Amino acid sequence: METKTFQVDEAFNQKRLDVFLQNRMPEFTRSHIQQIIEKGLVSINYNTVQKSGEKVKFEQIIEVEIPPLENTDIEPENLPLNIVYQDDDLLIINKSQGMVVHPSSNCFKGTLVNALLHHIKDLSGINGELRPGIVHRLDKDTSGLMIVAKNDFAHQNLAKQISEKTCLRQYIALLNGVVKKDEGTIETYITRNPKNRKEMTVSKNNEGKLAITNFKVERRYNKFTLVRFTLKTGRTHQIRVHAKYIGHPVVADPVYGKGEQFGIVGQLLHSAHLEVKQPRTGQLLVFDAPLPEKFLNVLHKLDTNIQ
């Protein structure tokens, strides 16, 4: 178990213990630091404390025992990965349609995380759990660009960029029907569907979480519309729920749309453009991922009126 030692400087005199420690250990979330304190792993002047709100004083010695990450027993698998970019802090993955991001009780093999554990040896862990690098997720049948953190510092920084909306994420989707407006903003609250807990829905009473999606029409077809979506928030199934909400569900969406269309199963939704700052240098990194072949084949059919 690793031990870290700090001395309280004058600027943090009479500040909360968890606030002081988060300043000294920015790679940890505040909730994780509070868990460490509550477990009796922090001492002030060599006396154990278990209250996160304990006030620290100038020149006190704070010792913190860092527990090892809890292994989630996820097995590495030699699966193909399309790595668009990689440095010491992060990876950008172009995820294929049909690949689940994280193992669950129903799917514990063949996921992106299984593949990451094989290809990348050092990945981030958050709140004491080895949760390899996953900063944000894509649905199983959503393809395209994803950010993966390689250490805790990068994970915290990248997650903050997403929460503070400084990370630009744009998606291309083919929608059913002809969208009349050239562009606009969809702003609702999204919550669990009380009739089906696996689905999300727009709340009628402003319950749940605020969800904001900007859209711009790329091209109109006879009965379909190609749209670029820009996420301002990142709620579960946000684009798919908002597309259904405006009366134009994503083509082939098995949950919020018509299901199989054009002989394909799984929504035509692709994470196409990503802009993120490198966590340490602040350099702006810009990425584009071309539409997958399945998506392009459908557009070709629409271009040639083969439907």
C-alpha positions as CSV (number, residue, x, y, z in Angstrom):
1,M,0.0,0.0,0.0
2,E,1.4,3.4,-1.0
3,T,1.7,6.2,1.6
4,K,1.7,9.9,0.7
5,T,2.7,12.6,3.2
6,F,1.8,16.3,3.0
7,Q,2.2,19.4,5.1
8,V,-0.6,21.9,5.4
9,D,0.4,25.3,4.0
10,E,-1.0,28.6,5.2
11,A,-3.5,28.8,2.3
12,F,-5.3,25.7,3.5
13,N,-5.4,26.6,7.2
14,Q,-8.9,25.7,8.6
15,K,-10.0,24.1,5.3
16,R,-11.7,20.8,5.1
17,L,-9.5,17.7,5.0
18,D,-11.1,16.3,1.8
19,V,-10.7,19.7,0.1
20,F,-7.0,19.8,1.1
21,L,-6.3,16.3,-0.1
22,Q,-8.1,16.7,-3.4
23,N,-5.8,19.7,-4.0
24,R,-2.8,17.6,-3.3
25,M,-4.1,14.5,-5.2
26,P,-5.9,15.8,-8.2
27,E,-5.9,12.4,-9.8
28,F,-8.5,11.2,-7.3
29,T,-12.2,12.3,-7.2
30,R,-13.4,13.9,-4.0
31,S,-15.8,11.0,-3.4
32,H,-12.8,8.6,-3.6
33,I,-10.8,10.7,-1.1
34,Q,-13.8,10.7,1.2
35,Q,-13.9,6.9,1.0
36,I,-10.3,6.7,1.9
37,I,-10.8,9.0,4.9
38,E,-13.8,7.0,6.1
39,K,-11.8,3.8,6.0
40,G,-9.4,5.2,8.5
41,L,-6.5,5.5,6.0
42,V,-5.7,9.2,6.8
43,S,-3.9,10.6,9.8
44,I,-3.3,14.2,11.0
45,N,-0.1,14.5,13.1
46,Y,-0.1,10.7,13.2
47,N,-3.6,10.4,14.7
48,T,-6.2,8.6,12.5
49,V,-9.2,10.7,11.4
50,Q,-12.3,9.4,9.7
51,K,-14.3,12.7,9.1
52,S,-13.9,14.3,5.7
53,G,-15.0,17.7,7.1
54,E,-12.2,17.7,9.7
55,K,-10.5,21.1,9.6
56,V,-6.8,21.0,8.9
57,K,-4.3,23.5,10.4
58,F,-1.2,25.2,9.2
59,E,1.9,23.0,9.4
60,Q,0.1,19.8,10.3
61,I,1.4,16.6,8.8
62,I,-1.2,14.6,6.8
63,E,-0.5,11.0,5.9
64,V,-2.6,9.1,3.4
65,E,-2.4,5.3,2.7
66,I,-3.5,4.7,-0.9
67,P,-5.2,1.3,-1.2
68,P,-4.5,-0.8,-4.3
69,L,-7.0,-0.8,-7.1
70,E,-9.7,-3.5,-6.9
71,N,-9.3,-5.8,-9.8
72,T,-12.6,-6.5,-11.6
73,D,-11.4,-9.8,-13.0
74,I,-11.9,-8.7,-16.6
75,E,-9.8,-11.0,-18.9
76,P,-7.6,-9.5,-21.6
77,E,-8.5,-10.6,-25.1
78,N,-6.6,-10.2,-28.4
79,L,-9.3,-8.5,-30.3
80,P,-8.7,-6.0,-33.2
81,L,-8.7,-2.4,-32.2
82,N,-8.7,0.6,-34.5
83,I,-6.4,3.0,-32.6
84,V,-6.5,6.4,-34.3
85,Y,-4.1,8.2,-31.9
86,Q,-2.0,7.3,-28.8
87,D,0.3,9.1,-26.5
88,D,1.4,8.7,-22.8
89,D,-2.0,9.9,-21.5
90,L,-4.7,8.8,-23.8
91,L,-5.9,6.9,-26.8
92,I,-8.5,7.7,-29.4
93,I,-10.4,4.6,-30.6
94,N,-12.6,4.2,-33.7
95,K,-15.0,1.7,-32.3
96,S,-16.8,-0.7,-34.6
97,Q,-20.5,-1.1,-34.6
98,G,-21.7,-4.1,-32.6
99,M,-18.9,-4.0,-30.0
100,V,-20.0,-3.5,-26.4
101,V,-17.8,-1.1,-24.4
102,H,-17.7,-2.5,-20.9
103,P,-18.4,-6.1,-19.6
104,S,-21.6,-6.8,-17.7
105,S,-23.3,-9.8,-16.2
106,N,-24.8,-10.5,-19.6
107,C,-21.7,-9.8,-21.7
108,F,-18.3,-10.4,-20.1
109,K,-16.2,-11.2,-23.2
110,G,-15.5,-9.6,-26.5
111,T,-15.9,-6.0,-25.2
112,L,-13.7,-3.0,-25.9
113,V,-12.4,-3.2,-22.3
114,N,-11.3,-6.8,-22.8
115,A,-9.4,-5.6,-25.9
116,L,-7.9,-2.6,-24.2
117,L,-6.5,-4.8,-21.4
118,H,-4.7,-6.9,-24.0
119,H,-3.3,-4.0,-26.1
120,I,-2.6,-1.4,-23.4
121,K,-0.8,-2.3,-20.1
122,D,-1.4,0.8,-18.1
123,L,-4.9,2.1,-17.9
124,S,-6.7,4.4,-15.5
125,G,-8.6,3.4,-12.4
126,I,-11.3,5.6,-10.9
127,N,-12.6,5.6,-7.3
128,G,-10.4,2.6,-6.4
129,E,-11.8,0.3,-9.1
130,L,-9.8,-0.8,-12.1
131,R,-12.1,0.5,-14.8
132,P,-9.8,0.6,-17.7
133,G,-9.7,4.0,-19.2
134,I,-13.3,4.5,-20.1
135,V,-14.0,8.2,-19.9
136,H,-17.3,8.1,-21.8
137,R,-19.2,5.3,-23.6
138,L,-20.8,4.6,-26.9
139,D,-23.8,2.3,-27.3
140,K,-23.1,-1.2,-28.7
141,D,-24.4,-0.3,-32.1
142,T,-23.0,3.2,-32.3
143,S,-19.7,3.3,-34.1
144,G,-16.9,5.9,-34.1
145,L,-14.5,7.9,-32.0
146,M,-14.0,7.3,-28.3
147,I,-11.6,8.7,-25.7
148,V,-9.7,6.2,-23.5
149,A,-7.5,7.4,-20.6
150,K,-4.2,5.8,-19.8
151,N,-3.7,7.1,-16.3
152,D,-5.8,8.7,-13.5
153,F,-4.6,12.2,-14.1
154,A,-5.7,12.1,-17.7
155,H,-9.0,10.4,-16.8
156,Q,-9.9,13.2,-14.4
157,N,-8.8,15.9,-16.8
158,L,-10.7,14.4,-19.8
159,A,-13.8,13.8,-17.7
160,K,-13.7,17.4,-16.6
161,Q,-13.5,18.6,-20.2
162,I,-16.6,16.6,-21.1
163,S,-18.5,17.8,-18.0
164,E,-17.5,21.4,-18.7
165,K,-18.5,21.1,-22.4
166,T,-15.0,22.1,-23.6
167,C,-14.7,18.7,-25.5
168,L,-16.5,18.8,-28.9
169,R,-18.2,15.6,-29.8
170,Q,-20.2,15.4,-33.1
171,Y,-22.2,12.5,-34.5
172,I,-23.7,11.7,-37.9
173,A,-27.0,10.0,-38.0
174,L,-29.5,9.0,-40.7
175,L,-33.0,9.8,-39.5
176,N,-36.4,8.5,-40.7
177,G,-38.5,11.2,-42.3
178,V,-37.6,14.7,-43.6
179,V,-36.4,17.1,-41.0
180,K,-37.9,20.5,-41.9
181,K,-35.6,22.8,-39.9
182,D,-32.0,23.3,-41.3
183,E,-30.6,23.4,-37.7
184,G,-31.8,23.8,-34.1
185,T,-31.4,22.8,-30.5
186,I,-33.2,20.1,-28.6
187,E,-33.4,20.7,-24.9
188,T,-35.3,18.4,-22.6
189,Y,-34.9,16.4,-19.4
190,I,-34.1,12.7,-19.8
191,T,-35.0,10.0,-17.3
192,R,-35.5,6.2,-17.1
193,N,-38.7,5.0,-18.8
194,P,-40.8,3.8,-15.8
195,K,-42.4,1.2,-18.1
196,N,-39.0,-0.2,-19.1
197,R,-35.9,0.5,-17.0
198,K,-33.5,-0.3,-19.8
199,E,-34.9,2.5,-21.9
200,M,-34.6,6.3,-21.5
201,T,-37.3,8.8,-22.2
202,V,-38.0,12.5,-22.3
203,S,-39.5,13.6,-19.0
204,K,-42.8,15.5,-19.1
205,N,-42.2,17.0,-15.6
206,N,-38.6,18.1,-15.9
207,E,-37.5,15.1,-13.9
208,G,-34.1,13.4,-14.6
209,K,-31.1,15.1,-16.1
210,L,-31.0,18.1,-18.5
211,A,-30.0,17.0,-22.0
212,I,-29.0,19.5,-24.8
213,T,-28.3,18.4,-28.4
214,N,-27.6,20.7,-31.3
215,F,-28.5,19.5,-34.8
216,K,-27.7,20.5,-38.4
217,V,-29.1,18.9,-41.5
218,E,-26.4,17.6,-43.8
219,R,-28.6,16.3,-46.6
220,R,-32.2,15.5,-47.3
221,Y,-33.5,12.5,-49.1
222,N,-37.0,11.5,-50.2
223,K,-37.9,9.9,-46.9
224,F,-34.8,10.3,-44.8
225,T,-32.4,13.0,-43.5
226,L,-28.7,12.9,-42.8
227,V,-28.1,15.0,-39.7
228,R,-25.0,16.1,-37.7
229,F,-25.6,16.2,-34.0
230,T,-23.4,18.1,-31.5
231,L,-23.6,17.0,-27.8
232,K,-23.8,19.7,-25.2
233,T,-24.5,17.1,-22.5
234,G,-23.8,13.4,-22.4
235,R,-26.8,11.5,-21.2
236,T,-27.5,7.8,-21.8
237,H,-29.0,7.3,-25.3
238,Q,-29.3,11.1,-25.7
239,I,-29.2,11.4,-29.5
240,R,-31.4,8.4,-30.0
241,V,-34.0,9.7,-27.5
242,H,-33.9,13.2,-28.9
243,A,-34.3,11.9,-32.4
244,K,-37.4,10.0,-31.4
245,Y,-38.7,13.0,-29.5
246,I,-38.7,15.2,-32.6
247,G,-40.5,12.5,-34.6
248,H,-37.5,11.3,-36.6
249,P,-35.9,8.3,-34.9
250,V,-32.5,7.0,-36.1
251,V,-32.7,4.5,-38.9
252,A,-32.6,0.9,-37.7
253,D,-32.7,1.8,-34.1
254,P,-34.0,-1.3,-32.3
255,V,-35.2,0.5,-29.2
256,Y,-36.3,3.9,-30.2
257,G,-37.0,3.4,-33.9
258,K,-38.4,0.9,-36.4
259,G,-35.8,-1.8,-35.8
260,E,-34.4,-3.5,-38.9
261,Q,-34.2,-1.3,-42.0
262,F,-32.3,-1.7,-45.2
263,G,-31.5,-5.2,-44.1
264,I,-29.4,-4.0,-41.2
265,V,-29.9,-4.2,-37.4
266,G,-28.5,-1.5,-35.2
267,Q,-28.9,2.3,-35.4
268,L,-27.0,4.3,-38.1
269,L,-25.3,6.6,-35.6
270,H,-21.6,7.4,-35.9
271,S,-19.3,9.4,-33.6
272,A,-17.6,11.3,-36.5
273,H,-15.7,14.3,-35.1
274,L,-13.9,14.9,-31.8
275,E,-11.9,17.8,-30.4
276,V,-10.2,17.4,-27.1
277,K,-7.2,19.0,-25.3
278,Q,-4.2,16.9,-24.4
279,P,-4.4,16.7,-20.6
280,R,-0.8,17.8,-19.8
281,T,0.1,20.1,-22.7
282,G,-3.3,21.7,-23.5
283,Q,-2.7,21.1,-27.2
284,L,-6.0,20.8,-29.1
285,L,-6.3,17.4,-30.7
286,V,-8.8,17.0,-33.6
287,F,-10.0,13.8,-35.1
288,D,-12.4,12.7,-37.8
289,A,-13.7,9.1,-38.5
290,P,-15.2,8.3,-41.8
291,L,-18.6,6.6,-41.9
292,P,-18.5,2.8,-41.8
293,E,-19.1,0.8,-44.9
294,K,-22.6,-0.3,-43.8
295,F,-23.6,3.3,-43.3
296,L,-22.1,4.3,-46.7
297,N,-23.9,1.5,-48.5
298,V,-27.3,2.8,-47.2
299,L,-26.5,6.3,-48.4
300,H,-25.5,4.9,-51.8
301,K,-28.9,3.2,-52.0
302,L,-30.6,6.5,-51.2
303,D,-28.4,8.4,-53.8
304,T,-29.4,5.9,-56.5
305,N,-33.0,5.6,-55.3
306,I,-32.5,1.9,-54.4
307,Q,-34.7,1.5,-51.3
